[in-house]
């Protein structure tokens, strides 16, 4: 599950820096981004130089590199950064807010399932600082809708095994609706800089089929579970696995990948009249 408004900034930062606990599993099980999204990013950005914020193991970075882009990653977890480097991605270890661009500039700043770990105001301001005129800022996420029996099981298991988790799970709120607060916050941070065009929302719908084994393989990479003790994680996996088995051992997940995007003003707009 992805974070809801509940976690504090400190909790969010701790989770953001915990994904490297099993970087190989993360890279193996996390899904790539729609090629239509990658194509739209490359078509919209005015040039080839891309900064990937919170690049993780380099999933989106490698897709952008395959599309002919030159990619630099910024990643706070050195274990994730090391994995990305091993795949040929140039990565600097830092939070985006404290990262030193060293006078470098880019044609696009992207964040693939990572912008919610960045302060939306400071992050948008830093993106405005490093983007060339007309450059693209694109923060994007996968949203999904679990089959109702699985969503209900997930919520019940989290409530029972992790009663103090700050990651709220509501079976009735899934997909784009679950992520809407993040999208709203991201757009507000972009607007507040005064440096970008009005944010746009790009959407791409698709599906992916999971077996019990493939779903359970990726589940420990969820931000809500990366720091859970092994005994509790085992209990969660067993309960969720049983629920999937009751559905026949497979299910198809509808996904919508949503990107919040804006272009850096070619020229700074004049200040508003008082």
N, C-alpha and C positions, 0 to 999 in steps of 0.2 A: 504494500500500500504506500501511497505517497503522502507527504505530510499535509495535514489540514491546519487551520489557524491555531490550534492548541499549543504546539511546541513553542517554547521560549526561544529567543535568538541564540542563547547559549546551547540549548538542546539541539537546535538546527545545525549549529556549527559542528558540534560533536558528531552528529550523524553524518554530515557532509564529509567529514574526515575519517569515516569508518568503513567506506566501501572497499578499500584495499585489503580488507581482512582476507578476501579470497578473490583477487583480481582475475584469475583465470576463469573461475566460475562466472563472474560477472560478465566477462567478455563473451564467454561461450553461450550464455543463456539469454542475455538481453537482446531484444530485437532491433534490427536495423531500421532506418527511417525510410519512408516511401521515396522511391526514385523521383516521383513527380515533385516532391518537396525539394530534393537536392537540385533538380533541374531548374526549379523556379528561383532558388537562391542564386545559382550561377548565372541565370539570365538577368536577374535584377541588380546584382552587385555590379558596380562600374569597372571592376578589374579583378585580378586573380588572387589577391592576397587576403587570406582569411585568418581571423583570430578565433579560436574555439575555446570558449570560457567553460571551465569545469569539464575538460575534455575526457576525463575518466580514462578508460583503456583505449580510447581513440576510435570508437565505433563510427561516429559521424565524421570524425577527421579523415578516416580512411575512405569513406564514401566521397567526401569532397575532394580528396587527393585523386581518387579514381576519375573524378569529373574534370581533372585538369587544374585544380586549384593548388596554390601553395599555402600550407596550413601550419600555423604555430598554435600549440595548445598551452593553456594555463590551467594547472590542476593543483589543488591544495594537498592531495594525498600522494606522498612520494612513491608509494607502492603502485598506485594506479598509473602515475606518470612513468615509472620504470617499465611497466607493461606496454604502454603506448609507444615509448621509445624503441622497444624491442621490435615493434611492427613498422618502424621507420618514421614515426611522427616526432617532430621536434617539439619538446615540452619543457616549460619552465614551471618550477614548483612554487606556487604562491596562491593565496586567495586573490580573487580578481580585484577586490577593493584596495589591497595593499601592493599589487603588482606594479613594477616599474617598467613602463613602456620604453624608456630610454630613447625618446624622440622618434620611435617607430610609428608608422601609421598603416591602416589597413582599408581594404575595400569592403569588407564585411566583418561584423562581429556576430558570432552565433553562439547559442547555448542550447545543447541538446539534453533535455531533461535535467537541467542544472541551474537555471536562473532562479528557482525558488530557494536555492541555498545562498544566493547573492542578495545583499541589501538592494531593493529595487531602485531606490533613489541614487545611492552611491554608484551602483552598477551602471545605471543609464548615463550618469554623468561621466564615468570613466569611458564608456563606449563612445560618447560624444567626443571625448578628448582624443581618442585614437583613430576615429573614423575619418577618412578623407571626405571632401565634399561630395554629396550624393551617395555616400556609403550606406550599406544596409545593416541594420540591427535586426536580428531574427532570433527570438527565444521560442523554443518549441518543445512540446511534450506529447507523449502517447497518452490518450485517455481510453478507457475500456469499460465494458459492461459485463460483469460476471453473470452467468445464469443465476436466477434467483435462489435456487437451493444452495449454490456455492457461496453466494454473497451472504446469505443468512448464517451458514455454517462459519464462515470467516469471522463475522461479527461476534457470534456466540463464543468461538474459540478465543478470540482476542480478549473479550470481556472476562472470560473465565481464567485464562492462563496469564494474561497481562493486565490485571485490573487497573494498574496505575499508569498505563501507557498514555502519553499525550497525543498519540495518533488515533483520532476518532474514526470509527468505521460505521457508516450508516447504509444498510442494504438498499434503502429507498433512494439514496443519492449516489449515482454512479456516472460514468462517462464524463461528458463535457461539464455537466452540472457540478460534479465533484471538484473539478479543477477551476471552475469559474472564478472563485476568489483570487487564485493565483494570476489568472489572465487579467483581471481587473487591476490588481496591484501592479503587475508588470506594465500595463498601459499607463497607469497613473504616474509611475516613476519616469517613464519616457516623456510624457507630456510636461512634467514638472521641470525638465531641463530647458525647455524652450528651444532646443537645438534640433528637433526632429519634426518631420511631417506627422500628421495625425496617424496614430497607430492603426494598422489594419490586422484583420484576423484571417489567416489562410487555414483551410481545413482539407484533410485528405482521409477518406474513409476506406477501410480495408478489413480483412479478417485473418485470423491465425488459429490453427487447430492445435490443441495440446493433448497429450496423453497424461495420465497420472504422473508418470516418471518425469516428463519434461516440465510439467508445472511445478512439481516439488523440487526439481533441480534448480529452478530459478528463484523460487520463493525466498530462500535465505539471503538473496542479494537485495531484498526490499529494505529501504531505509529504516523501517520500523522493526526489523529483525536482525540487523547486522551486529547488534551488541547484546542480544538476548542470550542468557545462559543456555548451554547445550541441552540440559534436561527439559527446559521449557520449549525450546525450539523443536526438539524431538516430539513433544506432545502435540504441538501445533501441526507439524508435518503429518503425523499419524492421523489426526482428526480430519484435516483437509483431504488427505489421500483417500480416506474411507469415503468421504462425500463424493469425490470424483469417481471412485469405483462404483458407487451406487448409481451414477449416471451412465455406466457402461465403460468407464475407464478412459473416456475421451470427451472433449467438449470444444466447441468453436467459439472463439472470443471475437466480438465485433470491436474494432479499434477505430478511433478517430484521432489522427495526429493533428494538433492545432499549433500554429505558429503565430505569435504576436510580433508584428514587423513594423518598421518605420525607416524612413530614409533621413540621413543627416542633411540638414539644410545646406544648399550650395553656398548661400550667404546667410549670416545671422539675421533674423528678422529684426526690424526696429523695435525698441521697447514700447510696450503698450502706453497709451496716453493716460495720464493721471486724471 
